[in-house]
Amino acid sequence: MSRIVETVAPSRLGSGFRWLLASSWVSNLGDGVALAAGPLLVASQTDSAALVALGATLQWLPPLVFGLFAGALTDRLDRRLIIITANAVRCLVLALLTASILTGVVSVAVVLVALLLLATAESFADNTSQNLLPIVVHRDDLSAGNARLQTGFITLNQLAGPFVGASLFAAGAVWPFLTEAVLVAAAAVLVSRMRLPERVPTGTGRRRMHRDIVEGLRWTWHHAAVRTLVLAIFTFNITFGAAWSVLVLYATERLGLGPIGFGAITVVQAVGGLAGTAAYGWITRRVSLGDLLRIGLVIETLTHAALAVTTLPWVAMVIFFVFGAHAFVWATTSVTVRQRAVPSELQGRVGSVNVVGVYGGLVLGSGIGGLLAQHYGVTAPFWFAFAGSAVFVVLIWRQLSHVAHADEHRSPT
């Protein structure tokens, strides 16, 4: 057993990393359960494509609205306390949602409000958790730490969680949300065991909070590599959000899959992610960071076109597998570049700028996807995603060269 622990979480990374890893993996399992159960619950309450897409929008909106504020708090307060408080709020909301299902008063409005509240609390927890790693491990170990965190995200959030969530939902709508509540509570307990080094607060007061946020925005804008990554994820998440906001309808109407089949889509993407995990070291030794990101964007563009064309579940599953591998490689590369480039005292704020880019694109895209699906059919968002992604690839192609030089200047002028 000790040999397994040493392989998964080497002692050189420290006990703090082990507690962080355990908390992250448990939380990701809970989030993965909800990843399938949330859309299924919305779809069980309405036949409207617009409302299904709204469910995705409400889950993606809070990180956009509160992201910068959450990042500033991360650089000010005890990061463990932020995560514990956010998870406590999530447990309360999940308890109320569970009670509404058991008593039969659940409705699409109740579900949408619950998803909004859960996403709001989760945006604070996730922003803070992501920025704990640079504190507890050495800069040279960030790639190893991120790879292990991403492995947990893939296997639990993307692989095991959705399948468990869909299976639990098939057994009864209440079970996945009760399970998520238990797992979120356990994650809070695990992160509370971490011991973080003392640090000097960035400031206090409303005026200083505003200045903190502006400082993070300014730093991001003046750093070419980090700026390019934020712009890339924003633009591509518009197209991704349009297509994936109606994924549950695509799976059921276009591919003819049921709840478990819908959960299997995420499972297949996660298996692809594991393949990307296994090959990541080999790939990065042979392909530059800029070229790696370029290849990924081409893959994402072609993914949307292929899904728009096919009606065969097995073909779609192959496409989702390739997309999953791409998504892991992109995510690991971009977060490692950012963490290496950003000074420790700015990790929370610069990370929050990236979060705003991520969810800003998703919110815009989900709104577009819902309207297109409502008026032109479930494949329309995928055609939009293909066309938009192709344009974005051309526009951002040369800018990705900045990423290859991300480590040259840690404090841009």
C-alpha positions in Angstrom: 0.0 0.0 0.0 2.8 2.4 0.9 4.4 1.8 -2.5 1.1 2.7 -4.3 0.8 5.9 -2.2 4.4 6.8 -3.1 3.7 6.3 -6.8 0.5 8.3 -6.8 1.7 11.1 -4.4 5.5 11.0 -4.0 6.8 12.1 -0.6 9.0 14.7 -2.3 5.8 16.6 -3.0 5.0 16.8 0.7 2.1 16.0 3.0 0.2 19.2 2.0 0.0 17.9 -1.6 -1.3 14.5 -0.4 -4.2 16.2 1.5 -4.8 18.5 -1.5 -4.8 15.5 -3.9 -7.2 13.5 -1.7 -9.6 16.4 -1.3 -9.5 17.1 -5.1 -10.2 13.5 -6.0 -13.1 13.2 -3.6 -14.6 16.5 -4.7 -14.1 15.6 -8.4 -16.1 12.4 -7.9 -19.0 14.4 -6.4 -18.8 16.9 -9.2 -18.7 14.1 -11.8 -21.9 12.6 -10.3 -23.6 15.9 -10.7 -22.2 16.4 -14.2 -24.6 13.7 -15.6 -27.4 14.0 -13.0 -27.8 17.8 -13.3 -28.7 17.9 -17.0 -30.8 14.8 -16.7 -32.8 16.3 -13.9 -33.4 19.5 -15.9 -34.4 17.4 -19.0 -36.8 15.4 -16.8 -38.6 18.6 -15.9 -39.0 20.2 -19.4 -39.0 19.5 -23.1 -37.7 23.0 -24.0 -34.2 23.0 -25.6 -33.8 26.7 -24.4 -34.4 25.7 -20.8 -32.0 22.8 -21.0 -29.4 25.1 -22.4 -30.3 27.6 -19.7 -29.4 25.0 -17.1 -25.9 24.9 -18.6 -25.7 28.7 -18.7 -26.7 29.0 -15.0 -23.9 26.6 -14.1 -21.3 28.5 -16.1 -22.5 32.1 -15.1 -21.3 32.4 -11.5 -17.5 31.9 -12.3 -17.9 34.7 -14.9 -19.7 37.0 -12.5 -17.7 36.2 -9.3 -14.4 35.0 -10.8 -12.3 38.1 -10.3 -13.7 38.7 -6.8 -13.0 35.0 -5.9 -9.4 35.4 -7.2 -8.8 38.5 -5.1 -10.2 36.7 -2.0 -7.9 33.7 -2.7 -4.8 36.0 -2.5 -6.1 37.6 0.7 -7.7 34.9 3.0 -7.0 31.5 4.3 -7.6 29.4 1.3 -8.6 26.3 3.3 -11.4 28.4 5.0 -12.7 29.6 1.6 -13.0 26.0 0.3 -14.6 24.7 3.6 -17.2 27.5 3.6 -18.0 27.1 -0.1 -18.5 23.3 0.3 -20.7 23.8 3.4 -23.0 26.0 1.3 -23.0 23.4 -1.5 -24.1 20.7 1.1 -26.9 22.9 2.3 -28.2 23.5 -1.3 -28.0 19.8 -2.1 -29.9 18.9 1.0 -32.7 21.3 0.0 -32.8 20.0 -3.5 -32.9 16.4 -2.2 -35.8 17.3 0.0 -37.7 18.9 -2.9 -37.3 15.7 -4.9 -38.5 13.5 -2.0 -41.5 15.6 -1.3 -42.5 16.0 -4.9 -42.3 19.8 -5.1 -39.4 19.8 -7.5 -39.9 21.8 -10.7 -37.7 23.1 -13.5 -37.5 26.5 -11.6 -36.4 24.8 -8.4 -33.7 22.8 -10.3 -32.4 25.8 -12.1 -32.1 27.9 -8.9 -30.3 25.0 -7.2 -27.9 24.7 -10.1 -27.2 28.4 -10.0 -26.5 28.4 -6.2 -24.3 25.2 -6.4 -22.3 26.7 -9.3 -21.8 30.0 -7.3 -20.3 28.2 -4.3 -18.3 25.9 -6.5 -16.7 28.8 -8.3 -15.2 30.0 -5.1 -14.0 26.5 -4.1 -12.5 25.6 -7.5 -10.7 28.9 -8.0 -9.1 28.6 -4.6 -8.3 24.9 -4.9 -6.5 25.4 -8.2 -4.2 27.9 -6.7 -3.2 25.8 -3.7 -0.8 23.7 -5.8 1.9 26.4 -6.4 2.0 27.0 -2.6 2.6 23.4 -1.5 5.0 22.1 -4.2 8.2 23.4 -5.7 7.9 25.1 -9.1 9.9 22.3 -10.8 7.2 19.8 -9.6 4.2 21.7 -10.9 4.0 19.5 -14.0 4.0 16.3 -11.8 1.4 17.8 -9.4 -0.8 19.0 -12.2 -0.7 15.7 -14.0 -1.8 13.9 -10.8 -4.6 16.4 -10.2 -5.7 16.1 -13.8 -5.6 12.3 -13.6 -8.1 12.5 -10.7 -10.2 15.0 -12.6 -10.3 12.7 -15.6 -10.9 9.4 -13.8 -13.3 10.6 -11.2 -15.0 13.8 -12.6 -15.1 12.7 -16.2 -14.9 8.9 -16.1 -16.4 7.3 -13.0 -18.5 10.2 -11.7 -20.9 10.7 -14.7 -21.5 7.0 -15.1 -22.2 6.7 -11.4 -24.4 9.8 -11.5 -26.4 8.5 -14.5 -26.8 5.1 -13.0 -28.0 6.6 -9.7 -30.4 8.9 -11.5 -31.9 5.9 -13.3 -32.4 4.3 -9.9 -34.0 7.4 -8.5 -33.5 11.1 -9.0 -32.6 11.8 -5.4 -29.6 9.4 -5.1 -27.0 11.3 -7.1 -27.5 14.5 -5.3 -27.4 12.9 -1.9 -24.2 11.2 -2.9 -22.7 14.4 -4.1 -23.5 16.1 -0.7 -21.6 13.4 1.2 -18.6 13.6 -1.1 -18.4 17.4 -1.0 -18.5 17.3 2.8 -15.6 14.8 2.8 -13.6 17.0 0.5 -13.9 19.9 3.0 -12.7 17.7 5.8 -9.6 16.6 3.9 -8.6 20.0 2.8 -8.9 21.2 6.4 -5.9 18.9 7.3 -3.5 20.9 5.1 -0.9 23.2 6.6 -0.1 26.2 4.5 2.9 28.6 4.9 2.5 32.0 6.4 2.1 34.8 3.8 1.6 38.5 3.9 -2.0 39.6 3.0 -2.3 41.7 -0.2 -4.4 44.3 1.5 -7.7 45.1 3.1 -10.7 47.3 2.4 -13.0 47.8 -0.5 -10.7 50.2 -2.3 -7.8 47.8 -2.0 -9.9 44.9 -3.3 -10.6 46.9 -6.4 -6.9 47.6 -6.9 -6.0 44.0 -6.3 -8.4 43.0 -9.1 -7.0 45.6 -11.5 -3.5 44.5 -10.7 -4.4 40.9 -11.8 -6.0 42.1 -15.0 -3.1 44.4 -15.8 -0.5 41.7 -15.2 -2.4 39.2 -17.4 -2.7 41.7 -20.2 1.0 42.5 -20.3 2.2 38.9 -20.2 2.0 37.7 -23.8 1.8 33.9 -23.1 -0.9 34.1 -20.4 -2.8 36.7 -22.4 -2.8 34.4 -25.4 -4.1 31.5 -23.4 -6.9 33.5 -21.9 -8.0 34.8 -25.3 -7.8 31.3 -26.8 -9.9 29.7 -24.1 -12.4 32.5 -24.2 -13.0 32.3 -28.0 -13.0 28.5 -28.2 -15.3 28.1 -25.3 -17.9 30.2 -27.1 -18.1 27.5 -29.8 -17.6 24.6 -27.3 -20.3 26.1 -25.0 -22.8 26.3 -27.9 -22.4 22.7 -28.8 -22.1 21.2 -25.3 -25.0 23.2 -23.8 -27.4 20.9 -25.7 -25.3 17.7 -25.4 -28.0 15.9 -23.5 -30.4 16.6 -26.3 -27.9 15.6 -28.9 -27.3 12.3 -27.1 -31.0 11.4 -26.8 -32.4 12.9 -30.0 -29.6 12.5 -32.5 -27.8 9.4 -31.2 -30.8 7.7 -29.5 -29.1 7.2 -26.2 -30.8 7.0 -22.8 -29.5 8.3 -19.4 -26.8 5.7 -19.0 -25.7 6.3 -22.6 -25.5 10.0 -22.0 -23.2 9.3 -19.0 -21.1 7.0 -21.2 -20.2 10.0 -23.4 -18.3 11.6 -20.6 -16.8 8.2 -19.7 -15.4 7.8 -23.2 -14.0 11.3 -23.1 -12.3 10.5 -19.8 -10.8 7.3 -21.3 -9.4 9.5 -24.0 -8.1 11.8 -21.3 -6.3 8.9 -19.7 -4.7 8.1 -23.0 -3.6 11.7 -23.2 -2.2 11.4 -19.7 -0.1 8.4 -20.5 1.3 10.0 -23.7 1.7 13.5 -22.3 5.4 13.2 -21.4 6.3 11.6 -24.7 4.3 14.3 -26.6 5.9 17.3 -24.8 9.4 16.0 -25.4 8.7 16.0 -29.2 6.3 18.9 -29.8 6.7 22.5 -28.8 4.1 24.1 -26.5 2.9 26.4 -29.3 2.5 23.6 -31.8 0.8 21.4 -29.2 -1.8 24.0 -28.7 -2.2 24.6 -32.4 -2.8 20.9 -33.0 -5.3 20.8 -30.2 -7.4 23.7 -31.7 -7.5 22.0 -35.1 -8.7 18.8 -33.4 -11.4 20.7 -31.5 -12.6 22.4 -34.7 -12.9 19.1 -36.6 -14.7 17.5 -33.6 -17.7 19.8 -34.0 -18.0 19.1 -37.7 -17.8 15.3 -37.2 -20.4 15.3 -34.5 -22.7 17.4 -36.6 -22.5 14.9 -39.4 -22.8 11.5 -37.6 -25.9 9.7 -36.4 -24.1 6.6 -35.3 -23.4 6.2 -31.6 -20.1 4.3 -32.0 -18.7 6.9 -34.4 -19.6 9.6 -32.0 -17.9 7.7 -29.2 -14.7 7.5 -31.2 -14.9 11.3 -31.7 -15.5 11.9 -28.0 -12.5 9.7 -27.2 -10.2 11.8 -29.4 -11.6 15.0 -28.0 -11.0 13.8 -24.4 -7.3 13.2 -25.2 -7.1 16.7 -26.7 -8.8 18.3 -23.7 -6.4 16.8 -21.2 -3.3 17.8 -23.2 -4.6 21.4 -23.6 -5.7 21.8 -20.0 -2.4 20.4 -18.5 -0.3 22.5 -20.8 -2.1 25.7 -20.3 -2.3 25.5 -16.5 1.4 24.6 -16.2 2.4 27.5 -18.4 0.3 29.9 -16.3 1.5 28.6 -12.9 5.2 28.8 -14.0 4.8 32.3 -15.3 2.7 33.9 -12.6 4.3 35.1 -9.3 3.0 33.4 -6.2 1.3 36.5 -4.8 -0.7 36.9 -8.1 -1.7 33.3 -8.6 -5.3 33.7 -7.4 -6.0 36.9 -9.3 -4.4 35.8 -12.6 -6.1 32.4 -12.3 -9.4 34.2 -11.8 -8.9 36.2 -15.0 -8.5 32.8 -16.8 -11.6 31.5 -15.1 -13.6 34.6 -16.4 -12.3 33.8 -19.9 -13.3 30.2 -19.6 -16.8 30.8 -18.3 -17.4 34.0 -20.3 -17.0 32.0 -23.4 -19.2 29.2 -22.1 -22.0 31.6 -21.1 -22.1 33.3 -24.4 -21.9 30.0 -26.2 -24.6 28.3 -24.3 -27.0 31.2 -25.0 -26.2 30.9 -28.7 -26.5 27.1 -28.6 -29.9 27.1 -27.0 -31.4 29.6 -29.5 -29.9 27.7 -32.5 -31.2 24.3 -31.2 -34.6 25.8 -30.5 -35.1 27.2 -34.0 -32.9 25.1 -36.3 -32.5 21.7 -34.6 -30.0 20.0 -32.3 -27.2 19.9 -34.8 -27.2 23.6 -35.5 -25.0 24.5 -32.5 -22.4 22.0 -33.7 -22.3 23.5 -37.2 -21.9 27.0 -35.6 -19.1 25.6 -33.4 -17.3 24.2 -36.4 -17.5 27.5 -38.4 -16.6 29.7 -35.5 -13.7 27.5 -34.4 -12.3 27.5 -37.9 -12.3 31.3 -38.0 -10.7 31.5 -34.5 -7.9 29.1 -35.4 -6.9 31.4 -38.3 -7.0 34.5 -36.1 -5.1 33.2 -33.1 -2.6 30.9 -35.0 0.4 33.2 -34.9 -0.3 34.4 -31.3 0.2 30.9 -29.9 4.0 31.2 -30.5 4.1 33.4 -27.4 3.4 30.3 -25.3 6.7 28.7 -26.1 8.5 31.6 -24.3 6.3 31.7 -21.2 9.1 31.0 -18.8 11.5 33.6 -20.1 10.0 36.6 -18.2 8.1 36.0 -14.9 7.6 39.7 -14.3 6.5 41.5 -17.5 6.9 45.3 -17.8 
